Amino acid sequence: WVMIIEHPEGVFVIDTGENADVNNPGYFKSSGMFANWFDTTQFKFKVDRQEEIGPQLNDLGIPIEKIRAVILTHLHLDHIDGLKYFPSTPIIVNRREWESPYGDLPKLYPSWFNPNLIDLSEQFDLFERAQYLTQSRDLLLVETPGHTPHHCSVVLRGDDWTIFFAADICYSQHQLLEDKYSGANASYKMSKATYDKVKRFARKERLIFLPSHDKGASTRLKEFKSLFDI
């Protein structure tokens, strides 16, 4: 999923998804032999041009010029491959993720890619590294390491609810609840600590948990179904 937040202070896009060029033979060759082998044998991509973030925004009636910022949770291909639509949009990245990436393919970055690096210098509840992105202090970027050492999630807070855009903390809510981990983690120790923090936080307030690869995320968002009943 690519998530869009229509906030009073502007429209925010969380990650940018894939693009249809990934279907082309040789797409990964510029990233080296291992990346080409790995990404063509371990994954199966099927992306239509109309499924890219640009056409999807157009279908929603959201002009790209109206987007205040793109927030990247981390730098993996399936989260940055729609950047081509945002050459003039501010792009926010955790400085630590940018300086110490894990599993990124920089040869596939747009030539103009020069993100706004932010330091997560505040603490939010149990999360030691966070930064508010709005003056109203209801939208935050928080570091949730595990999938990459400096992977981030986006948190949107309401009066009596919190939406946790979890990116790749896990691939489904079920994995979080059952303490099962995806096959692609930089550190299982970090992932376990992040799981524990999310669940402890979710037992204190109503939290809607939305991993990027979870098919059930859209239904939970529509129904505003929280991780735990509290």
Secondary structure as UniProt FT lines:
FT   STRAND          3..7
FT   TURN            8..9
FT   STRAND          10..14
FT   HELIX           20..23
FT   TURN            25..28
FT   HELIX           29..31
FT   HELIX           33..41
FT   HELIX           49..51
FT   HELIX           53..60
FT   HELIX           64..66
FT   STRAND          67..71
FT   HELIX           77..80
FT   TURN            81..82
FT   HELIX           83..85
FT   TURN            87..88
FT   STRAND          91..94
FT   HELIX           95..99
FT   HELIX           106..108
FT   TURN            111..112
FT   STRAND          116..118
FT   STRAND          122..124
FT   TURN            125..126
FT   STRAND          127..132
FT   TURN            135..136
FT   STRAND          139..143
FT   TURN            149..150
FT   STRAND          152..157
FT   STRAND          162..167
FT   HELIX           173..177
FT   TURN            178..179
FT   HELIX           188..202
FT   TURN            203..204
FT   STRAND          207..211
FT   TURN            212..213
FT   TURN            215..216
FT   HELIX           217..223
//
